[in-house]
Amino acid sequence: AVLNIFRLHCWHWFSNEEILKDFFSGPLMWAGAGTVADMGELKNENRILVAKGLEAMSRCGREKSFKDSIIGEIIRRRNLATPLTEKDISWVIAPFLNAAGRMGRTDLLVACAETGDKSSLAAEIDTVNELRKKICDELFMQIKQNPQDDRMIFCYLPEIPTGLTGLLAMRLLEEYQKPAVIIGKRDNIYASGSIRSSEEINTTALLTELRHFFLQFGGHDTASGFTIEISRIEEFRTELKNKIGSSSQKTQMEKYYDYPAPLNDFSMSDYKSIMDLAPFGSGNEEPVFLEKEVPVKCVFFGRENRHVKIKAPGSNRLFIGWGLAEKFRVLSGKKIDLLYSLEYDNYRNDLRGLIRQCRISI
């Protein structure tokens, strides 16, 4: 049977059927989670799927009727506040589910789709995730000990599992604020790698210019992957360094904000109006604002003090920088211009700014 959801009278009839409401919840949750996790464009039907998927996930976390849903179990284990947002998928739900695949435990992912209580399954994935974190920490420290170029972080280590190259590249990007390329051995001939960058460099365009090196490649503006012959890695490193250093790859900070506005100017009503445009993502970007001449008085927090918070001028509100501690240590005592997006701070019951980019004030 085929259901045409674009026939309004047809959809109106089904919307009154509670049994079908529950029937669609499962597929909507997976469609929404997959679209956000894979950075799909949030336009037209995709945006509707993600919005309805988030609604279903929010119900899933609250209602006992969804006790056999792995997504519901993640929401409860991580104590996520409802209603959920696309950030909960990107930062919590997708990484939790991806941990099994990254560590070669695809059997756990198959079990996620089966019926039955998911608490023991979630506990097993949690154990795998903790192992993944331990391996990532060890490899991260090993990579940091290698001499690096001033333009980029580049590392090929045969022992890096190919499922972890993207995570390591992102962590290095956050710490050093420069493009990171991490490559691991796939077999005796090929290696697989990931590149992560800030918005200043389009990774897909960059790899397209260097496509003669790859067996295959693909990705998004700031995150891409590739497969390359091991024998060509050093040649690739040299050409990539030259490309990243060229002026054609660089853009200005001014291109990345929508409106100059101090964090203290926003009311809760303003925030709710902005959130009416959600869910945000590729093709429906979250509004970004600029606040100038913010004094840098940092408080570091989190595991290994990797994160930073800064008090906004003339206010008790905070700017939060996830993984930006290394960059802000050298900026302490200076004044900076910040690009940020708005977030609701559940603990302080107020708004805060999520730091997207910064520079020393001119």
C-alpha positions in Angstrom: 0.0 0.0 0.0 1.1 3.6 -0.7 0.2 6.5 1.6 0.1 9.9 -0.1 0.7 12.3 2.8 0.4 15.3 0.5 -3.4 14.7 0.1 -4.6 16.9 3.0 -7.9 15.3 3.5 -6.2 11.9 3.6 -3.7 13.1 6.2 -6.4 14.8 8.3 -8.2 11.5 8.6 -5.2 9.6 9.7 -4.2 12.3 12.2 -7.2 11.5 14.3 -6.2 7.8 14.6 -4.2 7.3 17.8 -3.0 3.9 16.7 -1.5 5.3 13.5 0.1 8.1 15.5 2.1 5.6 17.5 2.7 3.6 14.3 4.4 6.5 12.6 6.4 7.6 15.7 9.1 4.9 15.3 9.9 5.6 11.7 9.7 9.4 12.3 12.2 9.2 15.1 14.7 7.3 13.0 14.2 9.5 10.0 14.7 12.6 12.0 17.8 11.3 13.8 19.3 10.1 10.6 18.7 13.3 8.7 20.4 15.4 11.4 23.2 13.0 12.1 24.1 12.8 8.4 23.8 16.6 8.0 21.0 16.4 5.5 19.5 19.7 4.2 16.7 20.8 6.5 14.4 22.1 3.7 10.9 21.2 2.6 10.0 17.5 3.5 13.3 17.0 5.4 12.5 19.9 7.8 9.1 18.5 8.5 10.4 15.0 9.1 13.0 16.3 11.6 10.4 18.5 13.4 7.9 15.6 13.6 10.7 13.2 14.6 11.8 15.5 17.4 8.1 15.6 18.6 8.0 11.8 18.6 11.4 11.6 20.5 10.2 14.0 23.1 7.1 11.8 23.7 9.3 8.8 23.6 11.4 10.0 26.5 8.3 10.6 28.7 5.9 7.8 27.9 6.3 4.2 29.2 4.7 2.9 26.0 8.1 3.5 24.3 10.1 1.5 26.8 11.3 -0.8 24.0 12.8 2.1 22.1 16.6 2.6 22.2 16.1 6.3 21.5 13.8 6.6 24.5 16.4 4.7 26.6 19.1 7.2 25.5 16.9 10.1 26.4 16.2 8.7 29.9 19.8 7.6 30.5 21.2 11.0 29.5 18.4 12.9 31.3 17.7 15.0 28.3 15.2 17.9 28.8 12.1 17.9 26.6 11.1 19.1 24.1 14.2 17.9 22.4 16.1 19.9 19.8 18.3 19.0 16.8 21.3 19.7 19.1 20.2 16.8 21.3 20.5 14.5 18.2 23.8 15.9 17.1 25.5 16.0 20.5 24.0 13.1 22.4 21.7 10.6 20.5 23.7 10.2 17.3 27.2 9.9 19.0 25.7 7.3 21.4 24.4 5.2 18.5 27.5 5.8 16.4 29.8 4.4 19.1 28.9 0.8 18.3 29.6 1.1 14.6 32.8 3.0 15.2 34.1 0.2 17.4 33.0 -2.5 14.9 30.0 -3.7 17.0 27.4 -3.5 14.2 25.5 -6.4 16.0 24.5 -3.9 18.7 23.0 -1.6 16.0 21.0 -4.5 14.6 19.7 -5.2 18.1 18.5 -1.6 18.3 15.9 -2.2 15.6 14.6 -5.4 17.3 11.7 -5.5 19.8 12.2 -5.9 23.5 13.5 -4.0 26.5 16.5 -1.8 25.6 18.0 -1.1 29.0 20.6 -3.8 28.9 21.4 -3.0 25.3 21.9 0.6 26.1 24.2 -0.4 29.0 26.3 -2.5 26.6 26.6 0.4 24.1 27.6 2.6 27.0 30.4 0.2 27.8 31.5 0.2 24.2 31.3 4.0 24.2 33.6 4.3 27.3 36.1 2.0 25.6 35.9 4.3 22.5 36.6 7.3 24.7 39.6 5.6 26.3 41.1 4.7 22.9 40.5 8.2 21.5 42.2 9.8 24.6 45.3 7.6 24.1 45.5 8.3 20.4 44.8 12.0 20.9 47.8 12.3 23.3 50.0 10.3 20.8 49.0 12.7 17.9 49.7 15.8 20.0 53.3 14.6 20.6 54.0 14.7 16.8 55.5 17.9 15.3 52.8 19.8 13.4 52.7 22.3 10.7 51.5 25.9 11.5 48.8 25.7 8.8 47.1 22.4 9.7 47.2 19.2 11.9 48.1 16.2 9.7 48.7 12.7 11.1 48.8 9.2 9.6 49.0 6.4 12.2 48.4 2.9 10.9 46.9 1.9 14.3 44.1 4.5 14.2 40.8 2.7 13.7 39.1 4.2 10.6 35.9 4.7 12.6 37.7 7.1 14.9 39.4 9.4 12.4 36.6 11.9 12.3 36.3 12.1 16.1 40.0 12.7 16.5 40.1 15.3 13.7 37.2 17.2 15.3 38.9 17.2 18.7 42.1 18.5 17.2 40.3 21.2 15.3 38.6 22.3 18.6 41.9 22.4 20.5 44.2 24.0 17.9 41.6 25.9 15.8 43.2 24.8 12.6 42.2 22.2 9.9 42.8 18.7 11.1 43.5 15.6 8.9 43.7 12.2 10.5 44.3 9.0 8.5 44.3 5.4 9.6 45.3 2.2 7.8 42.4 0.3 6.1 44.4 -2.6 4.6 47.9 -3.1 3.1 47.2 -0.8 0.2 44.6 1.8 1.3 44.1 4.1 4.2 41.0 6.1 5.2 41.0 9.6 6.5 38.9 12.4 7.8 39.3 16.2 7.5 37.6 18.7 9.8 37.7 22.5 9.5 36.0 25.6 10.6 33.7 27.5 8.3 36.7 29.4 6.8 37.7 26.4 4.7 35.2 24.3 2.6 36.5 20.7 3.0 34.5 19.3 0.1 35.8 22.0 -2.3 39.3 21.4 -1.0 39.1 17.6 -1.6 37.6 18.1 -5.0 40.6 20.1 -6.1 42.8 17.2 -4.9 40.5 14.4 -6.1 43.3 12.8 -8.2 44.6 11.4 -4.9 41.5 9.5 -3.9 39.8 6.2 -4.5 36.7 7.9 -3.2 35.8 11.0 -1.2 32.8 13.0 0.0 31.3 15.0 2.8 30.1 18.4 3.8 31.4 22.0 4.0 33.3 21.4 7.3 33.6 17.6 7.5 34.7 15.2 4.8 36.3 11.8 4.4 38.4 10.0 1.8 40.2 6.8 0.9 43.7 7.0 -0.4 46.6 4.7 -1.4 49.1 4.6 1.5 52.0 5.2 -0.9 50.5 8.6 -1.8 49.9 10.1 1.7 53.1 12.2 1.9 52.5 13.6 -1.6 48.9 14.4 -0.6 50.1 16.1 2.6 52.4 18.4 0.6 49.7 19.5 -1.9 47.1 19.9 0.9 49.4 22.2 2.8 49.8 24.4 -0.2 46.1 24.5 -0.8 45.2 25.4 2.8 47.8 28.1 2.8 46.5 29.8 -0.3 44.4 33.0 0.0 41.7 31.5 -2.2 40.7 29.2 0.6 40.2 31.9 3.2 37.2 34.0 4.0 36.3 36.8 6.4 34.6 36.5 9.7 32.1 39.2 8.6 30.5 36.7 6.2 29.3 34.5 9.0 26.9 36.5 11.1 23.4 37.7 10.5 23.2 40.8 12.8 25.3 42.7 15.3 23.7 42.4 18.7 24.9 42.1 22.3 23.8 39.0 24.1 22.2 41.1 26.8 19.8 42.7 24.3 17.8 39.5 23.7 14.6 38.7 25.6 13.1 35.3 26.1 10.4 36.4 23.6 13.1 37.0 21.0 14.5 33.6 21.7 11.1 31.9 21.3 10.6 33.8 18.0 13.9 32.5 16.7 13.1 28.9 17.8 9.9 29.1 15.7 12.3 28.7 12.8 13.8 25.5 14.1 14.9 22.8 13.6 18.2 24.3 12.3 20.8 22.7 10.2 22.2 22.6 6.7 19.9 24.7 4.4 18.2 26.3 7.4 21.1 27.8 9.3 20.7 29.0 12.9 21.0 32.8 13.2 24.4 34.0 14.2 25.1 37.3 16.0 28.1 39.5 16.6 29.1 41.1 19.9 32.2 43.3 19.9 34.9 44.1 22.5 34.1 41.3 25.0 36.6 41.3 27.8 38.1 37.8 28.1 37.9 36.6 31.7 37.8 32.9 31.4 36.5 30.1 33.6 37.5 26.7 32.4 35.4 23.6 33.1 34.7 20.0 32.0 36.9 17.0 31.6 40.5 18.2 31.3 39.2 21.8 31.5 38.5 21.7 27.7 35.6 24.1 27.8 35.4 27.8 28.6 32.7 30.3 29.8 33.0 34.1 29.7 30.7 36.6 31.3 28.8 38.8 28.8 29.4 42.6 29.3 26.7 44.3 31.4 25.0 41.1 32.3 25.1 37.8 34.3 24.6 35.8 31.1 27.4 33.6 29.8 29.1 32.8 26.5 30.0 29.1 26.3 32.8 27.7 24.2 32.8 23.9 23.9 36.3 22.6 23.3 37.7 26.1 23.0 39.8 26.3 26.2 43.2 26.1 24.4 42.4 29.0 22.2 41.0 31.2 25.0 44.0 30.6 27.3 46.1 32.8 25.0 43.4 35.4 24.7 42.9 35.9 28.4 43.0 39.6 29.4 42.3 40.8 25.8 39.1 42.1 24.2 37.6 40.0 21.4 34.7 40.1 18.9 32.5 37.0 19.2 30.2 35.3 16.8 27.5 33.4 18.7 24.1 31.7 18.5 21.5 31.8 21.2 20.8 28.9 23.6 18.5 28.3 26.6 20.4 27.5 29.7 18.3 25.0 31.7 20.4 25.3 34.8 20.3 29.1 35.1 16.9 29.5 33.5 18.2 32.2 31.2 19.7 32.7 27.8 23.4 32.1 26.9 25.6 32.5 23.9 27.2 29.6 22.1 30.6 30.8 20.7 30.9 30.0 17.0 34.0 32.1 16.2 36.1 34.9 17.6 39.0 37.3 16.9 40.9 39.9 18.8 39.1 43.2 18.6 40.5 45.7 16.1 
